[in-house]
Amino acid sequence: MRPYPPEPFRIKTVESIRQISREERESLLKAAGYNIFGLRSEDIYIDLLTDSGTGAMSDRQWAALMQADEAYAGARSYYKLAEAIGNIFGHKFFVPTHQGRAAEHILSTLLIKPGNAIPSNTHFDTTEANIRARDGKPVNLAIDEAADPTNHHPFKGNLDAEKLEVFIQEVGVEKIPLGMITITNNAIGGQPVSLENMRQVSEIYRYHGIPFFIDACRYAENAYFIKQRESGYENKTILEIAQECFALSDGATMSGKKDAMVNIGGFLTMNNEDLHQQACNELVLREGFPTYGGLAGRDLEAMAVGLWEGLDEAYLSYRVGQVGYLAQGLLEAGIPIVEPPGGHAVYIDAQRFLPHIQRDEFPGQALSVELYVEGGIRGVELGSVSFAYTDPETGEKHYPLMELVRLAIPRRMYTQAHMDFVIETLARIAERRESIRGYRIAYAPRLLRHFTAKFEPL
Ligand code: PM9
């Protein structure tokens, strides 16, 4: 029997979900242009589209909402959040933002000029789009092992330090206004980054005088993996590990909707005072006054509590264990996934699952449609629909490392029986996989096309 970690919580409030008929699902999908983002949530049985802002808040977070201070300037809730961020992240300054991409937007606006290049292990879609929106170039320098879904490297999210050195020599420091690293590495399997790797990368960035920003959305899950897998950290607390990570950097972008356990919120941290001043100016223009940044006082309050809850080791052990349970079940059912599983999601290798569908016919898109048709389950394509890109200068088409479908597990939401249902659904799809066909794109915007594209079955 696969081990399932008992939840370190009990359930106080429930939300009904229902399964509609297969015929209804087929017709709703067609009406949505075969894009699962176009479906209504009430027509979905198990929603694994994202772990972003979809989790359950705790009784303490709900209680904190009532204690929030909604003052326009200088709210008590802001200072509570400042204390949590100061403790955990340790950077000198921060601005609250309504979510992660708003922090990315401010950072990109302030630092990136046309023709600049920004290295990372792998940028996630919103980061990539914010860089491109400034006519910059996002550059992914993951280690080679990351491209092999069967490779069991313990830190497959690592950035290849040698590739980074070569890249800096080739491009020139003057064209690199900042360097990044994403923890965990969401685009390629939610894989962790080791502290050793972050130290190496930080040294390289610092040597060249390149400001180093961490995309910190899932920093607590990353710290948990470091504690489990990196020698020398087994006796450190998750907080100590997180602090050590951030001490290597000059700042961070954070989506509170992930490891800060909230439904909305984010922030941008930095050590540079001048950058902070400029960020405040941008914030006032677009998001709100610097002590609320586009959020209500209650959102700041919930995030301050959630940041601490996200660091709880019993919770993290359950969280990573639940993802591991789903991964193990899928492997036992013969479903190819990215191994080892990451911290927040299981990534199905759609290319190996549907080898008869070419990359340009989007195997991940085809599988995400089948998941909904078969079981009312929503996952998300993270393959060529989301990440393939035609270089405007050369006309050359670039593909992502893999064609994946991600099953992201919202925090503190679904049970073992839900996970079993997902496994059984995929096992049924596997039985008829040869009959599944690819898709073509009927409409797509220039950036972040996967959110609103329309498809036609081939
Ligand atoms: N990630 C996710 O589902 C939500 C958008 S795509 C459905 O994984 C990283 C590593 C992320 C991320 C969002 C953001 C942006 C930045 N970096 O969604 O703007 O995974 O709060 O954060 C999503 P926001």
Boltz pocket constraint, residues with backbone or C-beta under 6 A from the ligand:
constraints:
  - pocket:
      binder: B
      contacts: [[A, 49], [A, 50], [A, 51], [A, 52], [A, 98], [A, 99], [A, 100], [A, 101], [A, 102], [A, 124], [A, 126], [A, 127], [A, 182], [A, 183], [A, 184], [A, 186], [A, 215], [A, 217], [A, 254], [A, 255], [A, 256], [A, 257], [A, 265], [A, 266], [A, 380], [A, 408]]
      max_distance: 6.0
